[in-house]
Amino acid sequence: MRRYTSGMLRVDHLSKSLPQGRRLFENVDLRLGTGECVAILGESGAGKSTLLNLIAGLDHADAGTIDIDGVRLTGLPERERTQLRRYKIGFVFQAFHLLPHLTLEENVALTLILTQHKTHDARQAARKALDEVGLGDRTRDYPRQISGGEMQRVAIARALAHHPVLLLADEPTGNLDAGNAARVLQLMQSLMHTHGTATVLVTHSATTAAIADRRLRLTEGGLVSP
């Protein structure tokens, strides 16, 4: 991969419209350093999840550039985009996305196997990651055997097990009750600092956004202070 700018994440003049022609946003600029967390707030339909998909290389912008850890994502061939996602980015979603037929250890190890870890090493790293989120004694359980809050903790372990430079979190507490949401947020905040992972956190919740170093609001004209 050809390297360009420094910093964990740099977004310049990013614009995106819907297929029907309605513009979601334009001129989005964002800088994110190592270990820094930014929360992006916005109304439903403002394009918050779309912005995350663009940063992840899962969608293409109409205009603008995205650089992750010095690599220009914009214009990369699909194979190299996939590699960048696997090695550089971790994901936490509202819906957990755990595979029901795999144990918790296998769910976390799968991400590591995809980054060419040997199976033994992947399982060992998965157990360590699960221990970090307080589930070291549940490695052989299946998703159906644990609570929603515990499933999100597994998802966080999976997202950070391969030590990504960038974490993308889309409404990570959206499916949790207040108690579990608070515990998950506290855990995320602790692990982000421990791992030094730059984080883009998309949410509609002011409580969730409060863990971030900075808070921005996504509007049609770009990112602004809330």
QUIGICOR-V39128 format. One record per residue. PHI is phi in whole degrees, 0 to 359 (none if undefined). PSI is psi in radians with two decimals (* if undefined). Layout:
<<PHI:PSI> <PHI:PSI>>
This chain:
<<none:2.35> <284:2.34> <263:2.54> <235:-1.74> <274:2.84> <270:2.98> <97:2.70> <289:-0.69> <214:2.31> <222:2.13> <240:2.24> <231:2.14> <54:0.72> <281:2.31> <227:2.58> <208:2.33> <241:2.73> <282:2.78> <305:-0.53> <286:-0.15> <108:-0.26> <290:2.24> <283:2.21> <282:-0.91> <199:2.83> <214:2.77> <55:0.75> <280:2.13> <240:2.41> <206:2.39> <235:2.38> <218:2.20> <263:3.05> <303:2.24> <76:0.04> <269:2.51> <240:2.25> <240:2.34> <259:2.32> <247:2.03> <258:2.91> <166:2.79> <293:2.77> <301:2.29> <88:0.01> <287:-0.33> <107:0.33> <298:-0.85> <293:-0.62> <299:-0.73> <299:-0.75> <298:-0.73> <297:-0.64> <294:-0.78> <296:-0.58> <280:-0.13> <77:0.33> <270:-0.19> <216:2.88> <247:2.36> <281:2.76> <286:-0.59> <202:2.81> <102:3.03> <228:2.70> <227:2.25> <238:2.29> <238:2.06> <51:0.72> <83:0.03> <254:2.23> <281:1.94> <290:-0.69> <299:2.16> <88:-0.06> <293:2.49> <300:2.70> <301:-0.68> <299:-0.74> <287:-0.55> <299:-0.78> <299:-0.76> <298:-0.76> <299:-0.77> <300:-0.81> <296:-0.68> <265:-0.51> <252:-0.35> <236:2.45> <245:2.63> <233:2.40> <231:2.17> <247:2.82> <298:-0.64> <265:0.20> <71:-0.93> <58:0.73> <275:2.57> <276:2.06> <294:-0.44> <271:0.00> <251:2.58> <292:2.96> <299:-0.73> <298:-0.75> <292:-0.63> <300:-0.77> <286:-0.70> <295:-0.51> <302:-0.72> <300:-0.69> <288:-0.66> <297:-0.64> <294:-0.37> <261:0.46> <70:0.43> <285:2.51> <294:2.62> <303:-0.77> <299:-0.81> <294:-0.67> <297:-0.76> <294:-0.69> <296:-0.77> <294:-0.62> <296:-0.74> <297:-0.69> <295:-0.76> <296:-0.71> <293:-0.60> <295:-0.65> <299:-0.57> <262:0.23> <81:0.36> <236:0.49> <296:-0.36> <263:0.13> <239:0.33> <300:-0.52> <266:0.00> <285:2.85> <253:2.76> <309:-0.61> <294:-0.26> <265:0.00> <234:2.90> <278:3.00> <298:-0.73> <297:-0.69> <292:-0.64> <298:-0.67> <291:-0.57> <295:-0.68> <298:-0.75> <299:-0.65> <292:-0.75> <302:-0.78> <298:-0.71> <292:-0.54> <256:-0.12> <299:-0.57> <266:0.23> <54:1.04> <290:2.75> <276:-0.35> <223:2.28> <249:2.27> <247:2.07> <239:2.08> <251:1.82> <48:0.98> <295:-0.29> <247:0.21> <297:-0.48> <258:0.23> <246:2.63> <287:2.99> <301:-0.73> <295:-0.86> <294:-0.64> <300:-0.76> <297:-0.72> <293:-0.72> <295:-0.72> <296:-0.73> <298:-0.71> <294:-0.81> <302:-0.79> <299:-0.76> <296:-0.81> <289:-0.61> <300:-0.72> <288:-0.69> <297:-0.78> <274:-0.24> <66:0.59> <270:2.22> <291:2.42> <226:2.30> <251:2.04> <248:2.01> <260:2.24> <200:2.78> <257:-0.04> <263:2.16> <295:-0.56> <295:-0.79> <295:-0.74> <296:-0.38> <295:-0.34> <282:-0.21> <280:2.73> <287:-0.58> <223:2.65> <233:2.31> <228:2.72> <245:2.31> <274:2.14> <236:3.02> <299:-0.50> <267:0.03> <129:-2.90> <269:2.29> <228:2.86> <292:2.43> <291:*>>
